[in-house]
Amino acid sequence: MPDVLPSSRPDPDQLLARVREQEARARRGKLKIFFGASAGVGKTFAMLGAARQQRQLGVDVLIGVLETHGRSETEAMREGLETLPLRSIAYRERRLEEFDLDAALARRPSLILMDELAHTNVAGSRHPKRWMDVEELLAAGIDVYSTVNVQHLETLNDVVSGITGIRVWETVPDHVFDAADEVALVDLTPDELLQRLKDGKVYLPNQAERAVRNFFRKGNLIALRELALRRTADRVDDEMQQYRREKSVSSVWQTRDSLLACVGPGDGGEKLVRTTARIASRLEVPWHAIYVETPQLQRVPERTRQHILRNLKLAEDLGAQTATLSGSSVEEVAVKYARDHNLARIVVGRNVAAGWRPWRRSFTERIGRLAGDLDIIEVAAGEPDARNRAHDEQTLAEASGTPWQSYAMAALACALAGIIGAALFPFFDLANIVMLFLLAVVLVGVRYGRGPSVLASFLSVATFDFFFVAPRISFAVTDVQYLMTFAVMLVVGLITGQLTAGYKYQAKVATRREQRVRALYEMSRDLSAALLPEQIAEIGERFISAEFGARVAFLLADENDRLSAPLLSANGLPLIDTGIAQWAFDHGEQAGRGTSTLPASPAFYLPLKAPMRLRGVLALELRNAERLLVPEQRRLLDTFASLIAIAFERVHYVDVARDSTVQMESERLRNSLLSAISHDLRTPMSVLVGLAESLQMTHPAPSSEQAEIARSLKEEALRVNGQVTNLLDMARLQAGRVTLNRQWQPIEEVAVSALRCVERSLSGHHVRLSLDVGLPLLEIDFVLMERVFCNLLENAGKYTPAGTSIDVSAEVTATTVNVRIEDNGPGIPAGKEELIFRKFERGQSEGSTCGVGLGLAICRAIIEAHGGEIHAEHGAQGGARFVFSLPRGTPPDLAAAEDNFAEEER
């Protein structure tokens, strides 16, 4: 193949990793996603068509889940394909059907169809998401076909909601989409889709009309189509890059426009960056900006280096992907980078050519000779003023030159080699003396670089000729064979010096990279063992201070997204502006020194972004803020911050898991204790009630004092018995051992029965019962619902003064029956509307109230078991109002039932 480097030798480690990856893929099923811009474009239809083709080829095809939405065309396509029965799952007193994963694994087809990959499974399923079911199927070696809309991709979900105004809550992580073996784009123009809507091929007529008014507007469809096309193009581009890497393709495939800006040390770098950014914006293409540091450019003055770094930072701010590379040849590194990233156009500045050395080709010419398949764009840098020109000439001279001390040391090394050679001359041949001078050249190249090594090569030849070749102390040569010796000696010296200096530079670059990688490894290792936020802060401060020479502080966020005080630091805290830190946290962007947001601040603020949420802010006070301009240093800092944020999140969820485990265990022990105590107390309480009643019925009749004692004894025993009953009911409800005896009952009868039960408790209150006429029958457990009314009424009586009124009302809505119990007492303290429904939580009243705080918790458990909701709010008269709603359902037709009964009697 002409586009493959013939001399490139593959890395054995990469080959081994590739083989292992291919083996893993061979054992895993293949995922194919039918991708579209919106519902109705034909994804399910296309999936069924592809499945039918596979079946004709003899593949075992099974429909796992298929959502046809009543579309006749789609229903016709499923005929002849085997369908897996769905599994019925109980959910809130209803039975819902979901995909049966275990049955699919037992059936083990070759190909299974799983429509709507972003679907959320019913609570009680093995996995919360359908894409997780698909992952298990793939791991079992089963191929899967599925469908996804663009609005269901996680990274595009907020973009789509901003376009359409409708937020979709069911999403698929992008890594699932990217890991798919094949993505088939199912496309349809907006006009065709709207026509399908009008024809009733997408939704029912009334639904279609509403959809056109809201989601399916033509502008929305155009935008969604563009998103789908761009996302598919990005995936195809990634696949192409992967193929190029696997096949070692060296030439650039101009499948899409892309730009590479080469930033150099000369004047015009800023204009080069801005011009490239404008071209990329006009063409709407990605672009990169690189700076290649050669051994000569390592010695540029600090002013020039900062100028280069500022240009790279500007390119990054304008949307470029930046990098600082190293190598001995700028054009070779730039061409290699362009080929590796498939960048078809290289943008250079016209003044990059070394005009002060006219015998050397310009940078553009050197790239053209090296890569004739790349387009080169020259940007005019303009005519710099004399001051800038002088500075550029000084910069180039300093970049290519070496301090005179290095040349002096090169001359001294040659002289030392000559002295040692003179001492050894009587005992060794001239060939061995030559080795001394070559050794001096190598040592000079290692220590001082290319320029001094070249000088040492020439001085070595001259010294050897002058002092050791006959006639000595003369540059004359009697034997012409020594001319060959001089030539070889000079060439070997030059080559050895150049190679030694180059390898020294490469070793220096490799050492820097190894230090960065080692720092990341050591930090990740230490963070994995940290169990407290303080330990994470200490580890992060230690590594960041060592790498960047900065004072560090960590400000963590609380549950209300407010930054707390910085964690203590052993090296002292930087000067922190909490306002800037909070701004950086709220906006998720960097701020402070070296940024465009409040750059006058002495500290740099970087948000700690974890996978789930922002965990806080990292504040740094750098001694040299210019270090953040170096792309590699900035990426290192971002990686440090990411590792620290993940560690903070891990510790947070470890605490959450521990607290949840402790709470669950506490609840279990508490319920067991309540159940045991309740059973043990009910019998003696019943005995006390019986004894009190016996005392009241003794003969002769007891005295008035004895009768009062017996009455009080009976009332207190009944009160304690009611509390024990509440304890037992709460334990049974939480243990799930209560089976609802649901029957169609009138809610007004339940309310009246409850009023009779609590008549004694509400003797000092005026109760008003106001129920709508024609309340429907509700499918409820009469006994448990009576307990709800009793607890709410007793609660109102206990927490309101005597003489106040209690109102009980009910109203009907389209789907529910809402019941309100309202008093005009002191009401509920602000902020405790939900707290009072917890177990053992009690309200506040002016007098002492009896109870253990279980009544409202039992009410909520019973109402939710019926599929309803209950909440507390402030009443219209300043008191408390408790509102619970029950689903209406579909009650039986009583008239028809009576007619049937009469017919049976006849």
VEXZAFI-814058 format. One record per residue (C-alpha): residue in one letter; y negated, x negated, z negated. Coordinates in steps of 0.2 Angstrom, whole numbers, plus 2048, in hexadecimal, padded with zeros to 3 digits. Layout:
N
AYXZ;...
# end
This chain:
906
M800800800;P7EF7F9805;D7E78007F5;V7F27F87E9;L7EE7E67E3;P7FD7DB7E9;S7FA7CE7DC;S7F87D97CD;R8077D87C1;P80A7E77B6;D8097E57A3;P81B7E679C;D8157F078D;Q80C7FC798;L81C7FE7A3;L827801793;A81A80E78C;R81A81779D;V82D81779E;R82E81F78C;E82182B791;Q82A8307A0;E83A832796;A83183D78A;R82A848798;A83B8497A0;R842851790;R83385D78E;G83086D798;K82386E7A5;L8138797A2;K80A8817B0;I7FA88A7AD;F7F28977B9;F7E08957B5;G7D28A17BA;A7C08A57B7;S7C38B67AF;A7CF8C47AD;G7D38CD7BE;V7D48BE7C9;G7E78BF7CB;K7EE8B27BF;T7FC8BC7B9;F8008C27CB;A8008B07D1;M80B8AB7C2;L8188B97C7;G8178B37D9;A81B8A17D5;A8298A77C9;R8318B27D6;Q8318A37E2;Q83A8987D4;R8478A67D2;Q84A8A67E5;L84E8937E3;G85B8977D5;V8508947C6;D85489E7B6;V8448A77B3;L8408B27A4;I8308BC7A0;G82C8B878E;V81B8C178D;L8128CA79B;E8028D479A;T8008DF7A9;H7F28EA7A2;G7F98F87AC;R7F68F07BD;S8028F77CA;E8028E87D5;T8078DD7C6;E8148E97C0;A81C8E97D1;M81D8D67D1;R8278D57C1;E8358E07C8;G8458D67C9;L8408C97BC;E8498CA7AB;T83E8CE79C;L8418C878A;P8408D677E;L8318D4772;R8338D375F;S82C8E0753;I8218DA745;A81B8E4736;Y8088E3734;R7FE8EE729;E80A8FC729;R80B8FB73C;R8188F3747;L8118E8755;E81B8DF762;E81A8CC765;F8238BF76F;D8358BB768;L8358A8767;D8468A675F;A84E8B276C;A8468A777A;L84C897773;A85E89F771;R85D8A6783;R856895789;P85189979B;S84B88C7A7;L83A8947A9;I8318A079E;L8218AA7A2;M8158AA793;D8058B4798;E7F48B278F;L7F78A0787;A7E88A377C;H7EF8B2773;T7EF8B3760;N8008B8759;V8028C674C;A8028C073A;G8148BC735;S8188B3745;R81F8A2745;H80F89B74D;P7FE8A274C;K7FA89F75F;R8048A176E;W801890775;M80A889766;D81989476B;V81888C77C;E81787B774;E82887E76C;L82F88577C;L82A875785;A83186A777;A84287377A;G84186E78C;I83D880793;D8308817A1;V82188D79E;Y8158967AA;S80689D7A1;T7F48A37A5;V7E389E79E;N7D18A47A1;V7C38977A1;Q7BA8A0792;H7CA89D787;L7C888A788;E7C2883777;T7B487877E;L7AE88578A;N7AE89477E;D79D892778;V79688F789;V79E89F790;S7978A9781;G7868A2785;I7888A8797;T7908B9794;G78A8BD783;I79C8C177D;R7A58B5772;V7B88B4775;W7C18AF765;E7D28AB76C;T7D1899773;V7DD88B779;P7DA879774;D7D586F783;H7E3862780;V7F0870783;F7E7873794;D7E5861798;A7F785D794;A7FE86A7A0;D8098637AD;E80086E7BB;V7F18797BB;A7EF8867C9;L7DE88D7CC;V7DE89F7D0;D7CD8A27D8;L7C58B27DE;T7B38B57E4;P7A88BF7D8;D7A58CD7E6;E7B88CE7E8;L7BB8CF7D5;L7AE8DD7D3;Q7B68E77E1;R7C68E57D9;L7BE8EC7C9;K7B78FB7D3;D7C88FF7DB;G7D09007C9;K7DB8F07CC;V7D58E77BD;Y7D18F57AF;L7D29087AE;P7C29107B6;N7B99137A6;Q7BD9017A0;A7B88FA7B0;E7A79027B0;R7A48FB79F;A7AA8EA7A3;V79E8E97B3;R78F8EE7A7;N7948E079B;F79F8D179F;F7A28D37B1;R7918D17B8;K78F8C77C8;G7858B97C0;N7928B77B2;L7A08B67BE;I7978A97C9;A79489E7B9;L7A68A17B3;R7AD89C7C4;E7A288C7C5;L7A98877B3;A7BB88A7B9;L7B98807C9;R7B08727C0;R7BD8717B2;T7CB8717BF;A7C28637C8;D7C18597B8;R7D385B7B5;V7D78567C7;D7CC8467C5;D7D58417B5;E7E68437BE;M7DF8387CC;Q7DA82B7C0;Q7EA82B7B7;Y7F38297C8;R7E881A7CC;R7EC8127BC;E7FF8157BE;K7FF80E7D0;S7F28007CD;V7E78067DB;S7D97FB7DD;S7CE8027EA;V7C18107E7;W7C68217EC;Q7B682A7F0;T7BC83B7EB;R7AB83F7E2;D79B8367E1;S79882B7D2;L78C81D7CE;L78D80C7C5;A77C8047BF;C77D7F17BC;V7707ED7AF;G76B7DB7AF;P75F7CF7A5;G7517CF7B2;D7427DA7B4;G7457EC7BA;G7547F17AF;E74B8017A9;K7468067BA;L7588037C0;V75E80F7B2;R75281D7B5;T75481C7C8;T76781D7C6;A76682C7BA;R75B8357C6;I7678327D4;A7758387C9;S76C8477C4;R76784C7D6;L77984A7DB;E7808517CB;V78D8437C9;P7928387BB;W78C8267B9;H78F8177AF;A7848087AA;I78B7F77A6;Y7847E67A1;V78F7D77A4;E78D7C8798;T7927B879F;P7927A7796;Q7817A379D;L77A7B4797;Q7807B1786;R7727A5783;V7637B1789;P7557B277C;E7567C0770;R7477C9778;T7517CB788;R7607D077F;Q7577DE777;H74F7E3787;I7617E578F;L7687EF780;R7597FB781;N75C7FE793;L76F80278F;K76980D781;L75E81678E;A76C81879A;E77782078C;D76982C787;L76783179A;G77A83679A;A7828267A0;Q79281E79A;T78D80D794;A7977FD791;T7947EA78E;L7A07DF797;S7A47CD797;G7AA7C17A5;S7A67B27AE;S7A07BB7BE;V7957CA7BD;E79A7D07CE;E7AC7CF7CB;V7AB7D97BB;A7A07E67C2;V7AB7E97D1;K7BB7EA7C6;Y7B27F67BA;A7AD8017CA;R7BF8017D0;D7C68057BF;H7BB8147BD;N7BB8197CF;L7A88177D1;A7A38177E4;R7918117E3;I78A8027DA;V7778027D6;V76F7F17D4;G75D7EB7D2;R7567E17E1;N74F7D47D5;V7607D17CF;A7637C37DC;A75E7B27D6;G74F7AF7E0;W74B79F7D8;R75C7987DF;P75A79C7F2;W76B7947F6;R7747A17EC;R7797B27F3;S7717C17EB;F77B7CC7DF;T77B7DA7EC;E7837CE7F9;R7907C77ED;I7967D97E9;G7967DD7FC;R7A17CE7FF;L7AC7D27F1;A7AE7E57F3;G7AA7EB805;D7B07FD801;L7A28007F4;D7918077F8;I7837FD7F1;I7728047ED;E7637F87EA;V7557FE7DF;A7447F67E1;A73E7EF7D0;G72C7EF7D5;E7217E07D5;P7207D97C3;D7107D17BD;A70E7BF7BA;R7127C07A8;N7227C97AB;R7277BE7B9;A7247AE7AF;H72F7B67A1;D73D7BA7AD;E73D7A97B4;Q73D7A27A2;T74C7AE79E;L7567A97AD;A7537977AA;E758798798;A7677A379D;S76D7957A8;G76878779E;T76E77E78F;P765776781;W762763784;Q76B75F774;S77B76577C;Y77975978B;A77574B77F;M78574E776;A78E74E787;A78773D78B;L78B73777A;A79D73D77C;C79F73478C;A798724784;L7A4726776;A7B2728782;G7AC71878B;I7AC70E77B;I7BE713776;G7C370F788;A7BC6FE787;A7C56FB777;L7D670177F;F7D26F9790;P7DD6E978C;F7EC6F3787;F7EC702793;D7EB7057A6;L7DC70D7AE;A7E671D7B1;N7E771F79E;I7D471B79C;V7D07297A8;M7D973579C;L7CC73178E;F7BE736799;L7C774679E;L7CA74A78C;A7B7748789;V7B3754796;V7BF76178F;L7B875F77E;V7A6761784;G7AB77078E;V7B377877E;R7A4774773;Y79477577E;G79977F78E;R79877D7A0;G7877747A3;P78B765797;S79D76479E;V7977627AF;L78B7547A9;A79A74C7A0;S7A474C7B0;F7987427BA;L7947367AB;S7A67337A9;V7A972E7BB;A7997237BA;T79F71B7AA;F7B07187B0;D7AA7107C0;F79D7067B8;F7A76FF7A9;F7B96FF7AE;V7BB6FE7C1;A7B96EC7C9;P7AD6E57CB;R7A86EB7BA;I7966EE7B4;S7936F47C6;F7947047D0;A79C6FA7DE;V7AE6FD7E2;T7B96F07EA;D7C86FB7EB;V7C570A7F6;Q7D47137ED;Y7C97157DE;L7BE7217E8;M7CC72D7E8;T7CE72A7D5;F7BB72E7D3;A7BC73E7DD;V7CC7457D4;M7C57407C4;L7B47497C7;V7BD7597CE;V7C975A7C0;G7BB7577B3;L7B17657BB;I7BF7717BC;T7C576D7AB;G7B476F7A4;Q7B17807AD;L7C27877A7;T7C0781796;A7AF789794;G7B579979C;Y7C479A790;K7B9797782;Y7AE7A5786;Q7BC7B1789;A7C47AC778;K7B37B0770;V7B37C1778;A7C57C4773;T7C17BF762;R7B37CC760;R7BE7D9767;E7CC7D575B;Q7C07D574D;R7BB7E7751;V7CD7ED753;R7D27E5743;A7C47ED73A;L7C87FE741;Y7DB7FB73C;E7D77F572B;M7CB804728;S7D781172E;R7E5809723;D7DA80A714;L7D381B717;S7E5822719;A7E881D707;A7D8824700;L7D98346F5;L7C88376EF;P7B78386F8;E7B08296ED;Q7BE81E6F4;I7BB823706;A7A881F703;E7AC80E6FB;I7B880A70A;G7AB80F717;E79D80670F;R7A77F670E;F7AC7F6720;I79B7FC727;S7927EF71C;A79D7E1722;E79B7E6735;F7897EB735;G7817E3726;A77A7F3720;R7787FD710;V78280D712;A78181E70A;F78C82E70C;L78583F70A;L79384C70A;A79085F70D;D79586D701;E79C87E706;N78A88470A;D787876716;R77B86E70B;L77B85B709;S77F8556F7;A7788456EF;P77F8356F7;L78F82E6EF;L78C81F6E5;S78C80E6ED;A7907FD6E6;N7837F46F1;G7758006EE;L77080F6F8;P76480F707;L753818707;I75982A70B;D74E838712;T75884770D;G74E85271A;I753847728;A765846722;Q766859721;W75F85A733;A76C84E73A;F779859731;D77386A737;H771864749;G78085974A;E77584B751;Q77083974C;A75E837745;G75382A73D;R751818742;G756813754;T75682575A;S74A831762;T74983C752;L73E835745;P74182374A;A73481D73D;S74182072F;P748810727;A75A817728;F76581D736;Y76E82E733;L77F83173C;P788842739;L79A841734;K7A484B740;A7B585073C;P7C185B746;M7BE86B73D;R7AB869738;L79D85D733;R7A1855722;G79184D71E;V78583F724;L78682C724;A776823720;L774811725;E765805721;L7687F772D;R7617E672C;N7617E473F;A75F7F6747;E7617EE758;R7737EC755;L7757FF758;L76F7FC76A;V77F7F276F;P78B7FF776;E79A7F776E;Q7927F675D;R78D80875E;R79E80E764;L7A5804755;L79A80D749;D79E81E751;T7B081A74F;F7AD81573C;A7A4826739;S7B2830742;L7C0828737;I7B682B727;A7B283D72C;I7C584072F;A7C983871E;F7BC843715;E7C485271E;R7D584D719;V7D184B707;H7C885C707;Y7D786570E;V7E385B702;D7D88636F4;V7D98746FC;A7EB8736FE;R7ED86D6EC;D7E287B6E5;S7EB8886EF;T7FC8826E9;V7F68826D7;Q7EE8936D9;M7FE89A6E1;E8098936D3;S7FD89A6C6;E7FD8AB6CF;R8108AB6CF;L8118A66BD;R8048B36B8;N80D8C16C2;S81D8BD6BA;L8158BD6A8;L80C8CD6AC;S81C8D56B2;A8268CF6A3;I8188D4696;S8168E569E;H8288EA69D;D8298E468B;L81A8EE686;R81D8FE68E;T82B903683;P822900672;M812909679;S81D91867E;V82491866D;L813917665;V80D92666F;G81C93066A;L81A92C658;A807931658;E80C942660;S81A944653;L80D941645;Q80294F64C;M81095B64C;T81795863B;H81996662E;P810969623;A80196662F;P7F995562C;S7E7954624;S7D895262F;E7D793F62B;Q7EA93D630;A7E894863F;E7D993D645;I7E392D642;A7F293464C;R7E693965A;S7DD92865A;L7EE91F65A;K7F492A669;E7E4926673;E7E5913670;A7F7913674;L7F491C684;R7E6910688;V7F1901686;N7FF90968F;G7F390C69E;Q7EE8F969D;V8008F469D;T8049006AC;N7F68F76B5;L7FD8E66B1;L80E8EC6B8;D8078F46C7;M7FD8E46CB;A80C8D96C9;R8178E56D4;L8098E66E2;Q8078D36E3;A81A8D06E3;G81B8DC6F2;R8288E76E9;V81E8F76EB;T8249036F9;L8189106FE;N81E9226FE;R81292770C;Q811939710;W803944718;Q7F894A70A;P7E7952708;I7DB945700;E7D29536F6;E7E29576EC;V7E49456E7;A7D29446E1;V7D49546D7;S7E494E6CF;A7DC93E6CA;L7CD9476C2;R7D99516B7;C7E29406B2;V7D19386AC;E7C99486A6;R7C9941694;S7C2930699;L7B49396A2;S7B0946695;G79E93F693;H79A93F6A5;H79694B6B2;V7A194A6C1;R79C9516D2;L7A99536E0;S7A29546F1;L7AF9546FF;D7AD958712;V7B4968718;G7C3965723;L7C995471D;P7D894F727;L7E994B71F;L7EC93971B;E7FD93071B;I7FC929709;D8069266F9;F8009346EE;V80492B6DD;L7FC91A6E2;M7EC9236EA;E7EA92D6DA;R7EA91C6D1;V7DC9166DC;F7D19266D7;C7D69246C5;N7D19126C4;L7C19146CD;L7BC9236C3;E7C191B6B2;N7B790B6B8;A7A89166BB;G7AA91F6AA;K7AB90E6A0;Y79C9056A8;T7909146A8;P78791C699;A78C92D693;G78393B69B;T7829336AC;S78A93B6BC;I7989356C7;D79893B6D9;V7A893B6E3;S7A693E6F6;A7B093C706;E7AC93D718;V7B593B729;T7B192F737;A7BA92C748;T7C8921740;T7C692272D;V7C392C71E;N7B7925713;V7B6929700;R7A89246F5;I7A79246E2;E7959216DC;D78D9216CB;N77B91E6C4;G77F9116B7;P7798FF6B6;G7818FB6C7;I78A8EA6CC;P7818DA6C9;A77B8D26D9;G7888C66E2;K7978CE6D8;E79B8DB6E5;E7AB8D26EA;L7AE8C96DA;I7B28D96D0;F7C18DC6DB;R7CA8CC6D5;K7D78CD6C7;F7D18CD6B5;E7BF8CE6BB;R7B48DA6B1;G7A38E16B3;Q7958E06A7;S78F8EF69C;E7848F268E;G7928F7682;S7A38F1680;T7B08F768D;C7C38F768C;G7CE8F069A;V7D48DF6A1;G7CC8E06B2;L7DB8E66BD;G7D58F76C2;L7CB8F26D1;A7D88E56D6;I7E58F26D6;C7DA8FE6E0;R7D78F16EE;A7EA8EC6EF;I7EF8FF6F1;I7E19026FE;E7E68F3708;A7F88F8707;H7F3908710;G7EA8FE71D;G7D8902716;E7CA8F970F;I7C08FB6FF;H7AF8F36FA;A7A18F56ED;E78F8F76F0;H77F8FC6E7;G77D90F6E6;A76E9196EC;Q76991D6DA;G76B90B6D4;G77D90C6CE;A78D9066D5;R79590E6E4;F7A890A6E9;V7AD90F6FB;F7BE90F701;S7C4914713;L7D5919719;P7DB91A72B;R7DD92C731;G7EC92A73C;T7F3938745;P7F8946739;P80595373E;D801964745;L803970737;A80197F741;A80F97A74D;A81A97573E;E817986736;D81C98F746;N82C984748;F830988736;A82D99B739;E83799A748;E84699273F;E84599F731;R8469AD73E;
# end
